Amino acid sequence: MDPEFSPLPAYLLDKLVELDACDGYIVLVLDPQTAETDAHGPYDGMGALDVADRLRQDFDIAGLPDVEITVTRLHLPTPAEHSHAA
């Protein structure tokens, strides 16, 4: 995001970029009838959107418009830098 064209101050732009940084994206599917949740991925941004769109179409065709589909960020855990005592 170019600070010159943003209404946000530079320090907030930095925070926004930091907040949006992630290791990929996951497509979550929630069936409100069964309370089951499935996760698909990880994908890059466009890949996740493509999968979410395909799943939405598949569920709509199957007559399941209540199934919720969303894309969420994936944050992988960082390796622990300490050793465990034996």
Residue frames as a rotation matrix with the C-alpha (Angstrom) as fourth column:
MET 1
0.588 0.809 0.000 0.00
0.809 -0.588 0.000 0.00
0.000 0.000 -1.000 0.00
ASP 2
-0.304 -0.709 0.637 1.47
0.696 -0.621 -0.359 3.33
0.650 0.335 0.682 -1.04
PRO 3
-0.295 0.162 -0.942 1.48
0.868 -0.367 -0.335 5.79
-0.399 -0.916 -0.033 1.91
GLU 4
-0.973 -0.121 -0.196 1.19
0.032 -0.914 0.405 8.67
-0.228 0.388 0.893 -0.54
PHE 5
-0.620 0.772 -0.140 -2.29
-0.365 -0.126 0.923 7.53
0.694 0.623 0.360 -1.60
SER 6
-0.282 0.494 -0.823 -3.58
0.711 0.683 0.167 6.25
0.644 -0.538 -0.544 1.74
PRO 7
0.365 0.464 0.807 -5.69
-0.227 -0.796 0.561 8.20
0.903 -0.388 -0.185 4.23
LEU 8
0.934 -0.053 -0.354 -3.95
0.339 0.443 0.830 6.24
0.113 -0.895 0.432 7.02
PRO 9
0.608 -0.788 0.099 -0.75
-0.783 -0.574 0.241 7.46
-0.133 -0.224 -0.966 8.67
ALA 10
0.066 -0.694 -0.717 2.42
-0.698 0.481 -0.530 5.48
0.713 0.536 -0.453 7.87
TYR 11
-0.777 -0.402 0.485 2.62
-0.630 0.490 -0.603 3.81
0.005 -0.774 -0.633 11.30
LEU 12
0.058 0.865 0.499 -0.91
-0.592 0.432 -0.680 2.42
-0.804 -0.256 0.537 10.86
LEU 13
0.630 0.079 -0.773 -0.06
-0.747 0.332 -0.576 1.19
0.211 0.940 0.268 7.36
ASP 14
-0.455 -0.866 -0.206 2.90
-0.701 0.492 -0.516 -0.69
0.549 -0.091 -0.831 8.84
LYS 15
-0.633 0.297 0.715 0.62
-0.546 0.484 -0.684 -2.29
-0.549 -0.823 -0.144 11.44
LEU 16
0.479 0.861 -0.174 -1.90
-0.702 0.256 -0.665 -3.22
-0.528 0.441 0.726 8.74
VAL 17
0.284 -0.479 -0.831 0.78
-0.746 0.433 -0.505 -4.93
0.602 0.763 -0.235 6.66
GLU 18
-0.767 -0.591 0.247 2.05
-0.596 0.517 -0.614 -6.75
0.236 -0.619 -0.749 9.76
LEU 19
-0.248 0.777 0.579 -1.49
-0.630 0.325 -0.705 -7.86
-0.736 -0.540 0.409 10.65
ASP 20
0.683 0.591 -0.430 -2.11
-0.685 0.312 -0.659 -9.19
-0.255 0.744 0.617 7.15
ALA 21
-0.260 -0.850 -0.459 1.18
-0.898 0.387 -0.208 -11.11
0.354 0.358 -0.864 6.98
CYS 22
0.498 0.441 0.747 0.53
-0.670 0.742 0.009 -14.85
-0.550 -0.505 0.665 7.11
ASP 23
-0.552 -0.752 0.360 1.84
-0.432 0.627 0.648 -18.23
-0.713 0.202 -0.671 5.98
GLY 24
-0.943 0.333 -0.024 -1.10
0.140 0.461 0.876 -18.98
0.302 0.823 -0.481 3.67
TYR 25
-0.438 0.876 0.203 -4.85
-0.898 -0.438 -0.049 -19.28
0.046 -0.204 0.978 3.73
ILE 26
-0.952 0.249 0.179 -7.29
0.198 0.944 -0.264 -21.97
-0.234 -0.216 -0.948 4.87
VAL 27
-0.479 0.876 -0.058 -10.82
-0.546 -0.245 0.801 -22.50
0.688 0.416 0.595 3.56
LEU 28
-0.940 0.233 0.250 -13.19
-0.124 0.449 -0.885 -23.36
-0.318 -0.863 -0.393 6.41
VAL 29
-0.482 0.830 -0.280 -16.52
-0.293 0.148 0.944 -25.07
0.826 0.537 0.172 5.79
LEU 30
-0.930 0.244 0.274 -19.14
-0.246 0.141 -0.959 -25.17
-0.273 -0.959 -0.071 8.57
ASP 31
-0.533 0.812 -0.236 -22.36
0.187 0.385 0.904 -27.17
0.825 0.438 -0.357 8.34
PRO 32
-0.625 0.294 0.723 -24.85
-0.725 -0.561 -0.399 -25.59
0.288 -0.774 0.564 10.78
GLN 33
0.454 0.847 -0.278 -27.09
-0.685 0.531 0.499 -28.68
0.570 -0.037 0.821 10.67
THR 34
0.702 -0.246 -0.668 -24.41
0.368 0.929 0.043 -31.08
0.610 -0.276 0.743 11.94
ALA 35
0.904 -0.420 0.082 -21.99
-0.360 -0.645 0.674 -28.55
-0.230 -0.639 -0.734 13.50
GLU 36
0.492 -0.768 0.410 -19.20
0.732 0.620 0.284 -30.23
-0.472 0.161 0.867 11.55
THR 37
0.736 -0.370 -0.567 -16.28
-0.479 -0.876 -0.051 -28.14
-0.478 0.309 -0.822 10.36
ASP 38
0.615 -0.599 0.513 -13.78
0.755 0.635 -0.163 -29.00
-0.229 0.487 0.843 7.63
ALA 39
0.471 -0.566 -0.677 -10.56
-0.345 -0.824 0.449 -27.18
-0.812 0.022 -0.584 6.80
HIS 40
0.775 -0.239 0.585 -9.00
0.622 0.455 -0.638 -27.20
-0.113 0.858 0.501 3.33
GLY 41
0.834 -0.513 0.204 -5.54
-0.352 -0.778 -0.520 -25.95
0.426 0.361 -0.829 2.52
PRO 42
0.085 -0.017 -0.996 -3.19
0.196 -0.980 0.033 -24.28
-0.977 -0.198 -0.080 2.94
TYR 43
0.403 0.099 0.910 -3.40
0.915 -0.055 -0.400 -22.25
0.011 0.994 -0.113 -0.26
ASP 44
-0.873 -0.488 -0.003 -2.07
0.486 -0.870 0.081 -18.97
-0.042 0.069 0.997 -1.54
GLY 45
-0.658 0.626 -0.418 -4.60
-0.213 -0.687 -0.694 -16.13
-0.722 -0.368 0.586 -1.58
MET 46
-0.303 0.553 -0.776 -6.07
-0.953 -0.184 0.241 -16.70
-0.009 0.813 0.582 -5.04
GLY 47
-0.734 -0.007 -0.679 -6.02
-0.147 0.978 0.150 -20.47
0.663 0.210 -0.719 -4.62
ALA 48
-0.873 0.421 -0.245 -8.07
0.368 0.240 -0.898 -20.17
-0.319 -0.875 -0.365 -1.44
LEU 49
-0.411 0.750 -0.518 -10.59
-0.590 -0.652 -0.476 -17.91
-0.695 0.110 0.711 -3.13
ASP 50
-0.437 0.208 -0.875 -10.91
-0.796 0.363 0.484 -20.32
0.418 0.908 0.007 -6.06
VAL 51
-0.851 0.097 -0.517 -11.50
0.248 0.941 -0.231 -23.29
0.464 -0.324 -0.824 -3.73
ALA 52
-0.756 0.594 -0.274 -14.01
0.130 -0.274 -0.953 -21.33
-0.641 -0.756 0.130 -1.64
ASP 53
-0.342 0.628 -0.699 -15.92
-0.871 -0.492 -0.015 -20.33
-0.353 0.603 0.715 -4.78
ARG 54
-0.556 0.094 -0.826 -15.96
-0.483 0.772 0.413 -23.91
0.677 0.628 -0.384 -6.10
LEU 55
-0.903 0.219 -0.370 -17.16
0.419 0.640 -0.644 -25.26
0.096 -0.736 -0.670 -2.76
ARG 56
-0.614 0.713 -0.339 -19.89
-0.311 -0.613 -0.726 -22.59
-0.725 -0.341 0.599 -2.57
GLN 57
-0.295 0.477 -0.828 -21.11
-0.945 -0.017 0.327 -23.63
0.142 0.879 0.455 -6.03
ASP 58
-0.721 -0.033 -0.692 -20.99
-0.090 0.995 0.046 -27.33
0.687 0.096 -0.720 -5.11
PHE 59
-0.871 0.407 -0.276 -23.00
0.386 0.216 -0.897 -26.82
-0.305 -0.887 -0.345 -1.92
ASP 60
-0.457 0.731 -0.507 -25.53
-0.640 -0.666 -0.383 -24.59
-0.618 0.150 0.772 -3.69
ILE 61
-0.396 0.261 -0.880 -26.02
-0.769 0.429 0.473 -27.19
0.501 0.865 0.031 -6.44
ALA 62
-0.773 0.041 -0.633 -26.48
0.259 0.931 -0.256 -29.86
0.579 -0.361 -0.730 -3.76
GLY 63
0.237 0.950 0.206 -29.22
0.181 -0.251 0.951 -27.78
0.955 -0.188 -0.231 -2.15
LEU 64
0.314 -0.231 -0.921 -27.14
0.945 0.164 0.282 -26.83
0.086 -0.959 0.269 0.90
PRO 65
0.238 -0.216 0.947 -27.12
0.316 -0.905 -0.285 -23.02
0.919 0.367 -0.147 0.90
ASP 66
0.937 0.181 0.299 -26.84
-0.206 -0.403 0.892 -22.86
0.281 -0.897 -0.341 4.71
VAL 67
0.536 -0.826 -0.174 -23.32
0.838 0.495 0.230 -24.33
-0.104 -0.269 0.958 4.70
GLU 68
0.932 -0.240 -0.270 -20.94
-0.199 -0.965 0.171 -21.51
-0.302 -0.106 -0.947 5.56
ILE 69
0.471 -0.826 0.310 -17.63
0.872 0.383 -0.304 -21.09
0.133 0.413 0.901 3.75
THR 70
0.969 -0.223 -0.103 -14.94
-0.194 -0.952 0.239 -18.64
-0.152 -0.212 -0.966 4.72
VAL 71
0.421 -0.907 0.002 -11.27
0.472 0.217 -0.855 -17.99
0.775 0.360 0.519 4.04
THR 72
0.991 -0.131 0.038 -8.99
-0.096 -0.472 0.876 -17.32
-0.096 -0.872 -0.481 6.99
ARG 73
0.358 -0.933 -0.047 -5.30
-0.776 -0.269 -0.570 -16.63
0.519 0.241 -0.820 7.45
LEU 74
0.842 -0.246 -0.480 -2.90
0.391 0.891 0.229 -19.39
0.372 -0.380 0.847 8.46
HIS 75
0.419 -0.754 0.506 -0.19
-0.823 -0.551 -0.141 -18.58
0.385 -0.357 -0.851 10.99
LEU 76
0.477 -0.334 -0.813 2.25
0.211 0.941 -0.263 -21.44
0.853 -0.046 0.519 11.46
PRO 77
0.974 -0.177 -0.138 3.80
0.114 -0.142 0.983 -21.83
-0.194 -0.974 -0.119 14.92
THR 78
0.450 -0.893 -0.012 7.35
-0.723 -0.357 -0.591 -20.66
0.523 0.275 -0.806 15.27
PRO 79
0.273 -0.413 -0.869 9.88
0.329 0.889 -0.319 -23.30
0.904 -0.199 0.378 16.34
ALA 80
0.997 0.044 -0.056 10.60
0.064 -0.230 0.971 -23.31
0.030 -0.972 -0.232 20.04
GLU 81
0.358 -0.922 0.149 14.04
-0.267 -0.254 -0.929 -21.99
0.894 0.293 -0.338 20.82
HIS 82
-0.023 -0.357 0.934 14.38
-1.000 -0.006 -0.027 -23.71
0.015 -0.934 -0.357 24.18
SER 83
-0.534 -0.202 -0.821 15.15
-0.283 0.958 -0.053 -27.24
0.797 0.204 -0.568 25.16
HIS 84
0.608 0.782 0.137 13.01
-0.489 0.232 0.840 -29.41
0.626 -0.578 0.524 27.38
ALA 85
-0.272 -0.674 0.686 14.50
-0.962 0.189 -0.195 -30.73
0.002 -0.714 -0.700 30.59
ALA 86
-0.209 0.139 -0.968 14.75
-0.339 0.918 0.205 -34.49
0.917 0.371 -0.145 30.69
